Amino acid sequence: GTGFVSRGDGDDSNDNTIAFGGFDFSFKFLIKDLYSHDLSKQIKTAKARKQELGEAVSKNCVYGYRLDKARKMVPDGDAATTIRDIYRMTLQGVTISEIMGQFREEKRLIPSAYKNHKKPVRDGWKEFEWSRSTIIQILQDRQYTGTYIARKSTCMEVGSNRQLKNDESKWIVLPEHHAAIISQKDFDL
C-alpha cells in the first residue's frame, strides 16, 4: 500500500499510464546510486589530501585542543591543563583510580561533557565521572606531543557511520604539527 513519487523525474507508482518499476526506473536508480558512490569517493579523496597536508577536516579536535580561526590546533585552556595534570600525576606515581577520585572531587568535566559544556547537561549524566579507559587513552595519545595523527579509521560504506580501524601503517603522522601540551620525554616515560 505504499506509493513512490519522484517529482523531479515525474514518476508516480500510482499512475497506471507509466510502466513503473521497469527498465527506465531501474536505470535512473542505478545512475543515481553510482553518482552517490562517485561523490563519496571524491569527498574521501579531498579529505585525505587535506589530512596529508595537516589540515583539520572535522570540527572536533582531540580533547585538550581546539581549532582557532585559521583551523589550526591550539591548546584549549582548562582541557590542556587537565592533560598536563594527568601526565604530571602519573609521573609522580599517582594511580589512575586516585586521579579519577581527585578529578571527581575537583568537579573536572569529562572530555565529552567538556566538549558539550555550552549545552544543557542531561539528567543523570555523570559529567565528573572519569573512567579508567579515558585516562589510559589520554596517556597513550601521541597527539599531545604535537604530532598530528589522522586516518586512524575508515568509513565502512557510503552512508554508514560504522568505522573500521586502520592498521597503523596507513595512518597519517605529522610530527611537530601543532603546539605540544606534553614533552616527548614525559610522553615516553
Secondary structure, 3 states (H helix, E strand, C coil): CCCCEECCCCEECCCCCCCCCCHHHHHHHHHHHHHHHHHHHHHHHHHHHHHHCCCCCCCCCCCCEEECCCCCEEECHHHHHHHHHHHHHHHCCCCHHHHHHHHHHCCCCCHHHHHCCCCCCCCCCCCCCCCHHHHHHHHCCHHHHCCEEECCEEECCCCCCCEEECCHHHCEEECCCCCCCCCHHHHHC
